Amino acid sequence: MVEALFYSSYFVMGLRIIIEAPWVWPSHLWWKGQDLEGRLVQPLTMAETTFYVSYAARYLAFFIIVLLEPKRKDFWEMIIHHVTTVVLIYLSFLHGFVRVGFVVMVLLDFADPYLHVAKSFKYIQESRAMAGVGTKISSTCADLWFALFALSFTVTRIGVYGYVTWSCWVEGSENWRSTGTYGLTQDMALGSATWHLMGRGEPAFFCQVLVSVLFVLMCIWEYLLVQAVWKVLSGTELKDFRSDSENEHPKVE
């Protein structure tokens, strides 16, 4: 429940920032307000800066925790996820990717509270089973919250985040070509613009790549999630699809 409260708090803080921002929608506004080197013309507010820095610190702490806890099935996926996120936050903070960065932060935090509440009910179910009392209500609540997690994960991290990834490559490049940012020109095709950014070693290109890496990880976890949902629908007992240690018997976490 502490984890659920933690993720919920970050989601609410991030949401309050972006809903008050004039650039939150339509998405092509994420790429406006930059100078010819891609840096934001208008500096961030104190609230925006504080949230960005605290988010980076949070994922750095997550990286350390993953190294200390028992290895799970998706150990390397989690390592890649946390390292990619920290580097992406750093680059986006320094090089004008903060608007889309705020959108990504809010998206990544929306689904997690549902999962942690589901785990809490699962613990309750196991404890009641060990005590020899009824588990129907706790089991039903665990399944319900897991279903909410599966739905929210699919919508936000596959659907909406997939759109964000598209915007990074297409709308971002279109804006830079129209404004001459990074030395791009309007007559450049999307592929030529991408090669130009890569050849110059622009941080914007690396941000695009890192956003895409995160999306690939989301797709991997979506695959595991679909497998877990199918097992539940087939009558198999619900458990965390990523919690089993490679060297331990299956357990719920």
Secondary structure by P-SEA (a helix, b strand, c coil): caaaaaaaaaaaaaaaaaaacccccccccccccccccccccccccaaaaaaaaaaaaaaaaaaaaaaccccccaaaaaaaaaaaaaaaaaaaaaccaaaaaaaaaaaaaccaaaaaaaaaaaaaaaaaaaaccccaaaaaaaaaaaaaaaaaaaacccaaaaaaaaaaccaaaaaaaaaccccccccccaaaaaaaaaaaccaaaaaaaaaaaaaaaaaaaaaaaaaaaaaaaaccccccccccccccccccc
